[in-house]
Each structure stands twice: as structure tokens, then as C-alpha cells.
Amino acid sequence: MSGNALVFVAAVAVAAVLLLGLVNMMKGGSPHRSQKLMRLRVMLQFGAIVLIMAVLWWRGGGPS
């Protein structure tokens, strides 16, 4: 799987969890579930940033 595809999958995962959290909040769902989704989103965002930085480094886009 190429770096672009991995970054895309990571971004879609973050967006999906964000949308799930918004839907839960709009429906007046469980605050506990909202908190879990927010924590999951933050972890996924961290992973996505690390992945993006790794892909840039691997491609030689880092500092010269």
C-alpha cells in the first residue's frame, strides 16, 4: 500500500469518528459515548500526523 493510500485511510478514519461524534451529540446521545469518541478521534489524529510525517520522511521530503 502506498504512502498516499495510508494517509487517505487515516484521514477517512478521523473523519468517520468525527462524524459519529457529531451525530451522537445531535441526537442527544450518551455523554459517555461522546467522550469515548472524542478520545478515539484524538488518538487517530495523532496517528495520522505521525503517519504523514513518516511518509514525508520516507520520500525524502524532510529537512536537508
C-alpha positions, 0 to 999 in steps of 0.5 A: 500500500502506498504512502498516499493510500495510508494517509487517505485511510487515516484521514477517512478514519478521523473523519468517520469518528468525527462524524459519529461524534457529531451525530451522537451529540445531535441526537442527544446521545450518551455523554459517555459515548461522546467522550469515548469518541472524542478520545478515539478521534484524538488518538487517530489524529495523532496517528495520522500526523505521525503517519504523514510525517513518516511518509514525508520522511520516507520520500525524502521530503524532510529537512536537508 
